C-alpha cells in the first residue's frame, strides 16, 4: 500500500473513531503534550489520566513545576513507576523554565533534554508544533511489525532500524498531528497485543500479517530471560503515634529520591542497627515475604515490624529521615511496596 493511501485510510478512520477527549488533548500546549508523553512511556492511558490531571491541577505550567521540590514531584508520581521519568521531568522543567518556559521545536534540541528520546521528541513536535516527525512507541512498533510482517524482537537494533525507516516513510507532511495520534490510537485500541480486532482495522486489506494469518505471532516476543531474585529485609519502625520511620534513598538506583524503610540484607543486621541506636523495643513481628518485580529482577522483601518509643535525635539530624504518618505529614514520594506495607500495618 502506498504511503499516501495508508495515510488517507488511517486518517479517515481516526476522524470517526480516534480518541479526541483525553485531558491532554484539550487546549493543547507543548507543556501538556510533553507531560503526557513522559507519563505514557511504558504506561497505559487509563493509568496515566488521573496522574496527569493531578499534575495539571498542582502544576498548571512549566514554571510551577520547575519551582517545586523534587520531593513534591515524586510524591505526586508515587505509584506510576519508572521513577527516573519523574526525576527527568523535574530536571527538564527547570531547564525549560530558564528558557522563558519555551520548549525547543527542533528534534536535536528536544532530545538534549533529560528523559526525551527520539520517539517522545517526535510526538511532541508532531502534536504540539504540527511538525512532521516519525514516532516509534510500542503501539506503532506493533502496527508496523504486523502490517509489514517483520519478524524479530522489535527492540533489537536491526528491527528497530527497519521500523524507523518504515515509520519515516509513512509519516505525512500534512495533518501530522492527527496522523501521530491516529497511529498510536490504532495500536492501542484495534491492533492490540492480544485479541486484535482486525475486522475493524482500516488497513486490514493490505496487512501482510493478516493475509498470511500470522497476526498473533507478531510482533515477535522479547527473548525470555529468567529474572534474578534479590532478597532484603525492611525494618518497619512504628511509634505510639502510629508513625513510621522512613529514610530518603539515594538519588540514583531503584526508587531514587523516594522514601523507604531502612533496608538490610539480613535479620542480624537489623538487630545490630537497633542495638547501635539504643532502641527501646516493645514488640517484634515478622511479616510474610512479598515480591515486587522490576524489569530486570524480582525483589523479595520481608518486613520486620518493631514498635518503639523513639529513636535518638542523631538519627534525624541530616534531614534524610522522618517519622511519617499517611495524611499528617507533607506528602512524600513512596514506592508502591512501601505504601502497601504502611497501609497494611498502620493500626
C-alpha positions as a Python dict, from the first residue, in 0.01 Angstrom:
ca = {
    (1, 'X'): (0, 0, 0),
    (2, 'X'): (147, 339, -97),
    (3, 'X'): (213, 577, 195),
    (4, 'X'): (-46, 825, 67),
    (5, 'X'): (-323, 563, 69),
    (6, 'X'): (-207, 435, 411),
    (7, 'X'): (-233, 789, 550),
    (8, 'X'): (-570, 850, 385),
    (9, 'X'): (-726, 534, 526),
    (10, 'X'): (-578, 582, 872),
    (11, 'X'): (-686, 946, 900),
    (12, 'X'): (-1038, 867, 776),
    (13, 'X'): (-1062, 602, 1048),
    (14, 'X'): (-925, 845, 1307),
    (15, 'X'): (-1175, 1115, 1217),
    (16, 'X'): (-1457, 874, 1301),
    (17, 'X'): (-1306, 656, 1573),
    (18, 'X'): (-997, 822, 1718),
    (19, 'X'): (-966, 941, 2078),
    (20, 'X'): (-1012, 1317, 2097),
    (21, 'X'): (-1133, 1370, 2453),
    (22, 'X'): (-822, 1278, 2652),
    (23, 'X'): (-729, 1552, 2904),
    (24, 'X'): (-401, 1643, 2732),
    (25, 'X'): (-587, 1686, 2401),
    (26, 'X'): (-786, 1981, 2537),
    (27, 'X'): (-634, 2327, 2479),
    (28, 'X'): (-313, 2166, 2354),
    (29, 'X'): (17, 2319, 2466),
    (30, 'X'): (374, 2189, 2441),
    (31, 'X'): (376, 2160, 2822),
    (32, 'X'): (69, 1933, 2828),
    (33, 'X'): (194, 1723, 2538),
    (34, 'X'): (538, 1679, 2693),
    (35, 'X'): (394, 1591, 3034),
    (36, 'X'): (154, 1334, 2888),
    (37, 'X'): (416, 1177, 2661),
    (38, 'X'): (658, 1127, 2952),
    (39, 'X'): (382, 970, 3161),
    (40, 'X'): (271, 749, 2872),
    (41, 'X'): (616, 593, 2833),
    (42, 'X'): (555, 223, 2910),
    (43, 'X'): (226, 312, 3081),
    (44, 'X'): (-133, 277, 2962),
    (45, 'X'): (-365, 573, 2903),
    (46, 'X'): (-618, 467, 3167),
    (47, 'X'): (-342, 462, 3430),
    (48, 'X'): (-199, 796, 3323),
    (49, 'X'): (-519, 1003, 3316),
    (50, 'X'): (-562, 1057, 3694),
    (51, 'X'): (-190, 1129, 3737),
    (52, 'X'): (-194, 1381, 3453),
    (53, 'X'): (-499, 1555, 3598),
    (54, 'X'): (-335, 1578, 3942),
    (55, 'X'): (-17, 1723, 3793),
    (56, 'X'): (-204, 1983, 3588),
    (57, 'X'): (-407, 2092, 3890),
    (58, 'X'): (-98, 2126, 4106),
    (59, 'X'): (144, 2249, 3837),
    (60, 'X'): (-59, 2422, 3562),
    (61, 'X'): (253, 2541, 3377),
    (62, 'X'): (622, 2466, 3342),
    (63, 'X'): (726, 2742, 3583),
    (64, 'X'): (513, 2597, 3864),
    (65, 'X'): (665, 2254, 3808),
    (66, 'X'): (1019, 2394, 3795),
    (67, 'X'): (978, 2591, 4118),
    (68, 'X'): (859, 2297, 4329),
    (69, 'X'): (1083, 2043, 4501),
    (70, 'X'): (1173, 1705, 4359),
    (71, 'X'): (1015, 1552, 4672),
    (72, 'X'): (680, 1706, 4578),
    (73, 'X'): (709, 1577, 4223),
    (74, 'X'): (796, 1226, 4340),
    (75, 'X'): (507, 1233, 4586),
    (76, 'X'): (257, 1305, 4307),
    (77, 'X'): (427, 1044, 4087),
    (78, 'X'): (411, 771, 4355),
    (79, 'X'): (255, 455, 4213),
    (80, 'X'): (318, 542, 3848),
    (81, 'X'): (652, 362, 3846),
    (82, 'X'): (973, 413, 3646),
    (83, 'X'): (1070, 700, 3879),
    (84, 'X'): (1361, 815, 3664),
    (85, 'X'): (1087, 969, 3448),
    (86, 'X'): (980, 1192, 3738),
    (87, 'X'): (1336, 1299, 3815),
    (88, 'X'): (1398, 1380, 3448),
    (89, 'X'): (1062, 1559, 3433),
    (90, 'X'): (1171, 1797, 3707),
    (91, 'X'): (1517, 1850, 3553),
    (92, 'X'): (1363, 1934, 3215),
    (93, 'X'): (1112, 2170, 3377),
    (94, 'X'): (1397, 2365, 3540),
    (95, 'X'): (1587, 2388, 3210),
    (96, 'X'): (1284, 2498, 3004),
    (97, 'X'): (1168, 2741, 3271),
    (98, 'X'): (1502, 2919, 3244),
    (99, 'X'): (1433, 2949, 2870),
    (100, 'X'): (1123, 3159, 2949),
    (101, 'X'): (915, 2842, 2953),
    (102, 'X'): (955, 2789, 2578),
    (103, 'X'): (1006, 2432, 2460),
    (104, 'X'): (1250, 2388, 2170),
    (105, 'X'): (1084, 2296, 1842),
    (106, 'X'): (1380, 2110, 1689),
    (107, 'X'): (1445, 1738, 1724),
    (108, 'X'): (1805, 1757, 1844),
    (109, 'X'): (1728, 2029, 2100),
    (110, 'X'): (1437, 1832, 2242),
    (111, 'X'): (1644, 1514, 2260),
    (112, 'X'): (1908, 1700, 2460),
    (113, 'X'): (1654, 1745, 2741),
    (114, 'X'): (1650, 1479, 3018),
    (115, 'X'): (1416, 1187, 2955),
    (116, 'X'): (1326, 1273, 2595),
    (117, 'X'): (1421, 1017, 2332),
    (118, 'X'): (1363, 1023, 1959),
    (119, 'X'): (1007, 890, 1966),
    (120, 'X'): (894, 1117, 2250),
    (121, 'X'): (1055, 1415, 2076),
    (122, 'X'): (880, 1323, 1752),
    (123, 'X'): (544, 1304, 1928),
    (124, 'X'): (595, 1645, 2091),
    (125, 'X'): (698, 1805, 1763),
    (126, 'X'): (407, 1648, 1574),
    (127, 'X'): (128, 1704, 1825),
    (128, 'X'): (237, 2031, 1988),
    (129, 'X'): (402, 2203, 1692),
    (130, 'X'): (241, 2021, 1397),
    (131, 'X'): (584, 1945, 1254),
    (132, 'X'): (628, 1626, 1056),
    (133, 'X'): (834, 1376, 1256),
    (134, 'X'): (802, 998, 1282),
    (135, 'X'): (745, 822, 1612),
    (136, 'X'): (803, 464, 1721),
    (137, 'X'): (644, 387, 2056),
    (138, 'X'): (529, 37, 2147),
    (139, 'X'): (193, 71, 1973),
    (140, 'X'): (346, 195, 1650),
    (141, 'X'): (609, -80, 1653),
    (142, 'X'): (330, -337, 1677),
    (143, 'X'): (127, -183, 1392),
    (144, 'X'): (420, -171, 1151),
    (145, 'X'): (559, -510, 1254),
    (146, 'X'): (224, -667, 1162),
    (147, 'X'): (145, -451, 861),
    (148, 'X'): (482, -540, 706),
    (149, 'X'): (513, -888, 865),
    (150, 'X'): (850, -806, 1021),
    (151, 'X'): (975, -1082, 1248),
    (152, 'X'): (1230, -1044, 1526),
    (153, 'X'): (1209, -864, 1856),
    (154, 'X'): (1116, -501, 1784),
    (155, 'X'): (1357, -377, 2050),
    (156, 'X'): (1662, -516, 1870),
    (157, 'X'): (1885, -274, 1681),
    (158, 'X'): (1826, -439, 1344),
    (159, 'X'): (1446, -449, 1366),
    (160, 'X'): (1429, -100, 1522),
    (161, 'X'): (1626, 44, 1233),
    (162, 'X'): (1385, -110, 982),
    (163, 'X'): (1078, 7, 1174),
    (164, 'X'): (1215, 361, 1195),
    (165, 'X'): (1265, 355, 818),
    (166, 'X'): (904, 245, 766),
    (167, 'X'): (765, 496, 1017),
    (168, 'X'): (955, 776, 845),
    (169, 'X'): (829, 663, 506),
    (170, 'X'): (464, 662, 613),
    (171, 'X'): (461, 985, 819),
    (172, 'X'): (283, 1262, 620),
    (173, 'X'): (380, 1625, 580),
    (174, 'X'): (25, 1748, 632),
    (175, 'X'): (-207, 1663, 924),
    (176, 'X'): (95, 1517, 1103),
    (177, 'X'): (-51, 1585, 1450),
    (178, 'X'): (-367, 1392, 1364),
    (179, 'X'): (-163, 1116, 1198),
    (180, 'X'): (62, 1075, 1502),
    (181, 'X'): (-237, 1042, 1733),
    (182, 'X'): (-409, 812, 1483),
    (183, 'X'): (-124, 561, 1452),
    (184, 'X'): (-92, 545, 1832),
    (185, 'X'): (-468, 504, 1872),
    (186, 'X'): (-482, 226, 1614),
    (187, 'X'): (-223, 27, 1806),
    (188, 'X'): (-382, 98, 2143),
    (189, 'X'): (-744, 25, 2052),
    (190, 'X'): (-753, -200, 1743),
    (191, 'X'): (-413, -355, 1668),
    (192, 'X'): (-378, -461, 2030),
    (193, 'X'): (-122, -704, 2166),
    (194, 'X'): (-379, -972, 2238),
    (195, 'X'): (-712, -1023, 2059),
    (196, 'X'): (-655, -759, 1789),
    (197, 'X'): (-976, -652, 1615),
    (198, 'X'): (-854, -694, 1260),
    (199, 'X'): (-1202, -670, 1107),
    (200, 'X'): (-1221, -309, 1233),
    (201, 'X'): (-878, -207, 1106),
    (202, 'X'): (-877, 42, 816),
    (203, 'X'): (-553, -115, 687),
    (204, 'X'): (-659, -480, 700),
    (205, 'X'): (-673, -540, 325),
    (206, 'X'): (-300, -467, 295),
    (207, 'X'): (-177, -605, 628),
    (208, 'X'): (69, -880, 539),
    (209, 'X'): (39, -1047, 880),
    (210, 'X'): (-339, -1076, 834),
    (211, 'X'): (-303, -1201, 480),
    (212, 'X'): (-57, -1468, 597),
    (213, 'X'): (-265, -1541, 909),
    (214, 'X'): (26, -1470, 1143),
    (215, 'X'): (-115, -1169, 1330),
    (216, 'X'): (-94, -1344, 1665),
    (217, 'X'): (271, -1434, 1601),
    (218, 'X'): (377, -1072, 1563),
    (219, 'X'): (545, -875, 1694),
    (220, 'X'): (797, -1137, 1796),
    (221, 'X'): (812, -1153, 2178),
    (222, 'X'): (1122, -1037, 2358),
    (223, 'X'): (1351, -1331, 2431),
    (224, 'X'): (1260, -1468, 2772),
    (225, 'X'): (1530, -1426, 3032),
    (226, 'X'): (1493, -1568, 3379),
    (227, 'X'): (1495, -1279, 3623),
    (228, 'X'): (1732, -1300, 3919),
    (229, 'X'): (1591, -1270, 4269),
    (230, 'X'): (1716, -1028, 4536),
    (231, 'X'): (1610, -1078, 4898),
    (232, 'X'): (1605, -799, 5156),
    (233, 'X'): (1454, -705, 5492),
    (234, 'X'): (1268, -381, 5562),
    (235, 'X'): (1282, -250, 5917),
    (236, 'X'): (936, -113, 5990),
    (237, 'X'): (970, 106, 6297),
    (238, 'X'): (635, 224, 6434),
    (239, 'X'): (586, 454, 6734),
    (240, 'X'): (287, 511, 6965),
    (241, 'X'): (152, 779, 6732),
    (242, 'X'): (133, 517, 6452),
    (243, 'X'): (410, 698, 6266),
    (244, 'X'): (664, 508, 6059),
    (245, 'X'): (1035, 577, 6037),
    (246, 'X'): (1146, 639, 5676),
    (247, 'X'): (1479, 719, 5513),
    (248, 'X'): (1540, 901, 5188),
    (249, 'X'): (1700, 678, 4928),
    (250, 'X'): (1999, 788, 4716),
    (251, 'X'): (1912, 982, 4402),
    (252, 'X'): (2046, 706, 4178),
    (253, 'X'): (1939, 343, 4164),
    (254, 'X'): (1594, 195, 4218),
    (255, 'X'): (1339, 426, 4379),
    (256, 'X'): (1594, 706, 4354),
    (257, 'X'): (1498, 1002, 4575),
    (258, 'X'): (1197, 824, 4724),
    (259, 'X'): (1137, 749, 5092),
    (260, 'X'): (1159, 394, 5221),
    (261, 'X'): (1207, 183, 5531),
    (262, 'X'): (1566, 112, 5635),
    (263, 'X'): (1685, -179, 5421),
    (264, 'X'): (1905, -468, 5534),
    (265, 'X'): (2046, -781, 5373),
    (266, 'X'): (1995, -999, 5683),
    (267, 'X'): (1791, -1004, 6003),
    (268, 'X'): (2107, -995, 6213),
    (269, 'X'): (2194, -659, 6056),
    (270, 'X'): (1861, -526, 6184),
    (271, 'X'): (1943, -643, 6535),
    (272, 'X'): (2284, -475, 6521),
    (273, 'X'): (2130, -150, 6394),
    (274, 'X'): (1875, -145, 6675),
    (275, 'X'): (2141, -207, 6939),
    (276, 'X'): (2354, 72, 6795),
    (277, 'X'): (2060, 314, 6825),
    (278, 'X'): (1985, 209, 7185),
    (279, 'X'): (1624, 150, 7093),
    (280, 'X'): (1357, 62, 7345),
    (281, 'X'): (1183, -234, 7181),
    (282, 'X'): (827, -320, 7279),
    (283, 'X'): (745, -590, 7025),
    (284, 'X'): (885, -754, 6714),
    (285, 'X'): (670, -903, 6439),
    (286, 'X'): (799, -1071, 6123),
    (287, 'X'): (566, -1031, 5823),
    (288, 'X'): (521, -1275, 5539),
    (289, 'X'): (760, -1235, 5248),
    (290, 'X'): (624, -1041, 4948),
    (291, 'X'): (752, -991, 4594),
    (292, 'X'): (785, -680, 4378),
    (293, 'X'): (904, -728, 4021),
    (294, 'X'): (1119, -478, 3834),
    (295, 'X'): (1203, -505, 3466),
    (296, 'X'): (1535, -671, 3542),
    (297, 'X'): (1486, -862, 3869),
    (298, 'X'): (1244, -981, 4138),
    (299, 'X'): (1265, -820, 4480),
    (300, 'X'): (1155, -1049, 4764),
    (301, 'X'): (1116, -842, 5080),
    (302, 'X'): (1028, -926, 5438),
    (303, 'X'): (900, -661, 5676),
    (304, 'X'): (1015, -667, 6038),
    (305, 'X'): (780, -454, 6250),
    (306, 'X'): (919, -313, 6572),
    (307, 'X'): (715, -90, 6799),
    (308, 'X'): (940, 160, 6969),
    (309, 'X'): (913, 465, 7190),
    (310, 'X'): (1153, 682, 6997),
    (311, 'X'): (1490, 699, 6827),
    (312, 'X'): (1790, 902, 6925),
    (313, 'X'): (1780, 1251, 6776),
    (314, 'X'): (2104, 1193, 6589),
    (315, 'X'): (1922, 958, 6354),
    (316, 'X'): (1728, 1254, 6216),
    (317, 'X'): (2000, 1517, 6212),
    (318, 'X'): (2065, 1530, 5835),
    (319, 'X'): (1701, 1563, 5720),
    (320, 'X'): (1733, 1234, 5538),
    (321, 'X'): (1496, 1058, 5779),
    (322, 'X'): (1146, 1132, 5902),
    (323, 'X'): (865, 998, 6118),
    (324, 'X'): (576, 967, 5877),
    (325, 'X'): (203, 912, 5906),
    (326, 'X'): (-18, 897, 5599),
    (327, 'X'): (-228, 1211, 5576),
    (328, 'X'): (-50, 1402, 5854),
    (329, 'X'): (287, 1489, 5701),
    (330, 'X'): (377, 1672, 5386),
    (331, 'X'): (327, 1421, 5107),
    (332, 'X'): (634, 1213, 5035),
    (333, 'X'): (730, 1005, 4734),
    (334, 'X'): (678, 643, 4839),
    (335, 'X'): (744, 328, 4631),
    (336, 'X'): (437, 110, 4588),
    (337, 'X'): (562, -171, 4821),
    (338, 'X'): (630, 84, 5096),
    (339, 'X'): (283, 238, 5057),
    (340, 'X'): (138, -113, 5075),
    (341, 'X'): (329, -201, 5393),
    (342, 'X'): (224, 123, 5562),
    (343, 'X'): (-141, 69, 5473),
    (344, 'X'): (-131, -291, 5593),
    (345, 'X'): (27, -202, 5929),
    (346, 'X'): (-90, 147, 6016),
    (347, 'X'): (-312, 34, 6304),
}
